[in-house]
Amino acid sequence: MNTERLYLFDTLDSILEKMPEVEHHQTTIVVMVSDANKTYNNELSTSVYERYKAFCDHGMIHVINTIDCIYPDLDNVKQTFNDSQSRLKWQAKQNKDFAFMILYSRNLSEFYIQLEDDVIVATDFIQDIRNVIASTSQTWFLLEFSRLGFIGKLFRSSDLEFVSMFLLKHYDLAPCDFLLGAMRHKRGQKKPFHANYSLFQHIGRFSSLKNKLMPVLDNTYKDGLELDLYLDMPTGDNPPAKIKTSLITYRGHIPKHAYDNDNATYFWAKTASKDDHFTLNFEKPHNFSRIIIATGAVETRKDSFYHSSLLYSESTSSEAFDNKSSCASKFFNLVDLVYGEIDTKATGTVIPNNIKCLRLLATKGIKNWIIIRDIQLFVKQ
């Protein structure tokens, strides 16, 4: 199994590094593996055990799998929020998954906090949680240590059976984070109780739902500067290429800055019309194993290349053989960008061989300006 840069390992490492050793005997970490691919589940479970063997053997880390019988027919979930069927199915499964994990955890400790597999934790997060619990004088059902989704939500373990049953009953009604308000009201807590700052930050770029990008970064995260470690783009091979674009360059933010393997530079262009493009023409055809494209500002995604697709042309075209310095006139769609970003490894996109040119294409007019921060191409070895 290829375990290169698994966010789950970043998450577990972050928890263990930021947790004082004295807390180990009072804490249980439950890792639930619930992919539809059973082989992947087994391989990941083995990888977690091998990497954290001492913690697993001492009972601090539990690795659990779901079983098929907990899922109804997810292909026929009710239509809500005008979402696509694939997204509705993913949300319904997630509610079932969380219900299963929460019910499993109900007798493990006094409190339960929900995380995801791609977060990092803040310095002294355990003590900060204890301080908030001790200082909250009002009656509470739910305390929130992050403002993003279902991350950092803390319950008493005595309430976990109710939480689990609520998710099971309403699994196809709404996403889990949308159900929190209804749960809270039903248990008599009228308003949310948020910590002054977030103790958890989302670091993953793409979720397990294909074509769903991570939420905007939580700007209340306690250790904000630490994010640089996780958000740096992996460095690709970026073979030599000529760059052509119909986008209008703004000042010194020239096209090659999108392809120079320098995180400090970027290409910045004015608004785009339909069919405006940014094209890489390689000196020779290449086979790529992975393509990463990042656009817009990191923290806010302002100036992202919305409404865009990644296209390619192959060297097998007669035009490419006749004029090796040019791209073939025929381009094929490889993948649509998600809010201006793509990682073909994360989305499982199959990349064809013998690529002569890659093109970012505006599929409709874009009113905002455009930043292309990074293009990273990984050549097959």
Steps between C-alpha positions, in 0.01 A plus 500: 500500500631846412487696827670814366376806692183349644317777683385243755861454609546878521192512724610219731856635518367845586277363780777289650763775477276766658365273774701475827598143578312518829177526297560177307338273757192725510450526124376257236531576128253315280592473132212379287582364153190487284595524133288305253819319394552224758854428382593863559341485847708198594820653367440831676412327828824303478698816422355680802581206727856468370569873531344538848550147635590603855191721533273231352642226722443714810139571397539872439427469127208288379456426129148393405320414176135544413293206379279497193178423687488849658438662162159519330468543123699823463422528128147614579546764771250785502577817303596792724679834451502451120816293541620243248416135561867416560530769766174392668622141509834610649327711769262219594788253530701746709209537744481122532876474545507765771205342680682165505824652632325714761301205632819291520665778704223557754666315793866582434535829687316784673501727194506444126634740235439449129788557259567416136793320345663816362536745787781622721464592867613812684762528774363405846169397343417252779551756776304762304208258469513426873503874576193567283307211655586621851413864426168442322242562771191470280342164435637365174457205266759600240823703516668608176877533456491566125258690280549264204250226432486215751860551615578569866151430633508377861226298673471323831527127445169460681337683204663293225219248465258788436741655242542167324127429488428852373746455212353159418145633501580801280789357296347603166350830613809725515880496542617421853611856579159631393336265751697635796264792562197274513678263739601789722149644519351159573734466799412846633806702392363803316821656369842368395793525742818570301849511647675835451730348239511179302711209624477309172585591143403322179806424285367270226448648154240253370246290687403138444210632293629539147514864391443645844765744622591558864325789677662842530770501767389579855656841565435466875740204527727543801827400326436669167860535384558124529288447189789578267636151567185336364395734221829506313458342158697177439772567243449342159737438210356778279673411172602789271207662322409809305213694651231674299196673643221722380455637853615858562796507741486737797829689552795273583300186578603332175381159371820310582443573870225236498748233390828592671482277812511811719222531759569872536413587139178473299340600171233767537264592219199718442149368442453213255263453208368162393775294328786706644784262573834436669696240300819303563671370186766243593824451309410132466200283595481377859317242709380654827413316819349801676392857425435763768366847420431763767340837429379791710622629836576225753295630792194640320509345148446851365594526130462126440470371143133407529314336209811341356607164361834330440544381140778310327625428150693188403808460287326240281326775301640537147518874562732440794730286286500756218574792730661380821517850646120536498215343689257286307185687407285235671483527881318252725349568839691332782325632812301800622664707772323520836475866602821555305699206636577142404716214621460203268627264770234614747219478247615175338527653152663271242760694299565383141852453367693700239379843605649781290298792640290579805247782497299675769185621327231741621170325431305826548571864573663566839440839661770478766871531430697175491801377697671178388721424800655170409504234232685184605547217250642162598658296219462122511828330580 
